[in-house]
Each structure stands twice: as structure tokens, then as C-alpha cells.
Amino acid sequence: MSLNEDHSGLLAECERSARIVQVALGAMALGSVAFGLGVYAAGDRLGLAEDTAKVIASAFLIAASLDALVLYGWERMFGPRTPDKTSS
């Protein structure tokens, strides 16, 4: 196995790991939105006062926004990698 093959294998593993993190952050953001809207819509059936349901829903929506922000930052920092052409 040559050094370039090792490098490309490592690069593929890094890309796979980055994709897993992106999917996890996206799922957390979508889950937070769903829970926030669910609490807001079903607050009375859950026995929550309207103000309490709004606060809980807002907290979930803020968490979803922060997850999306982290996902954006992650993509900017660890975006698609290209093999290094200088080490031939």
C-alpha cells in the first residue's frame, strides 16, 4: 500500500465521519422543531398553561436554530476535502 492510498483511505473515512455528524445535527434540528411545534399545538392536552407551552416551544425552536448554526459552521470548517496533489 502506498502513501497516497493510505491518504485517500483516511480522506474517505474523514468524509464519512463528517457526513454522520451532519446527519446527526440535522436530525436534532428537525426533532427540536417537531417537538417545539408539538408542545405548542398540544399544550392544553398536555396540561400546560399557554404561557408555559410558548416558553417550552420557544426553547425547542432556539435549540433547532443553534443546531442549524452549528451545522453551518461545521460545513464551513470541515467542508469537502480534496486529496493533496503535491505529495505525489
ZAKELO-346759 format. One record per residue (C-alpha): x, y, z; residue in one letter. Coordinates in steps of 0.2 Angstrom, whole numbers, padded with zeros to 4 digits, always signed. Each point is the difference from the previous one (the first is absolute). Layout:
BEGIN
XYZA;...
//
This chain:
BEGIN
+0000+0000+0000M;+0007+0017-0005S;-0001+0016+0010L;-0013+0007-0012N;-0011-0015+0002E;+0001+0002+0019D;-0004+0019-0002H;-0015-0003-0011S;-0006-0013+0012G;+0002+0012+0015L;-0009+0013-0011L;-0014-0011-0003A;-0002-0004+0018E;+0000+0018+0005C;-0013+0004-0013E;-0011-0014+0007R;+0002+0006+0018S;-0004+0018-0005A;-0016-0007-0009R;-0006-0009+0015I;+0002+0016+0011V;-0009+0010-0013Q;-0015-0012+0000V;+0000-0001+0019A;+0000+0019+0001L;-0014+0002-0013G;-0010-0014+0009A;+0001+0009+0016M;-0005+0017-0008A;-0015-0008-0008L;-0005-0009+0016G;+0001+0016+0010S;-0011+0008-0012V;-0012-0014+0000A;-0001-0001+0019F;-0001+0019+0002G;-0015+0001-0012L;-0008-0016+0008G;+0001+0008+0018V;-0007+0016-0007Y;-0014-0008-0009A;-0004-0013+0014A;+0004+0010+0015G;-0018+0000+0007D;-0001-0019-0002R;+0016-0002+0009L;-0006+0010+0014G;+0011+0015-0003L;-0005+0018+0002A;+0001+0010-0016E;+0014+0011+0006D;+0010-0016+0005T;-0003-0008-0017A;+0006+0015-0009K;+0016+0000+0011V;+0004-0018-0003I;-0004+0001-0019A;+0011+0016-0001S;+0014-0010+0009A;-0001-0014-0013F;+0000+0012-0014L;+0015+0009+0007I;+0009-0017+0002A;-0005-0004-0019A;+0008+0017-0005S;+0016-0004+0009L;+0001-0017-0007D;-0002+0007-0018A;+0013+0013+0005L;+0012-0013+0005V;-0003-0010-0015L;+0004+0015-0011Y;+0016+0003+0010G;+0005-0018-0001W;-0003+0000-0019E;+0011+0016-0001R;+0014-0007+0010M;+0000-0018-0005F;-0008+0001-0018G;+0005-0011-0014P;+0018-0005+0000R;+0010-0003-0016T;+0015-0011-0001P;+0017+0009+0001D;+0008+0000-0017K;+0017+0006+0006T;+0005-0017+0008S;+0002-0010-0015S;
//
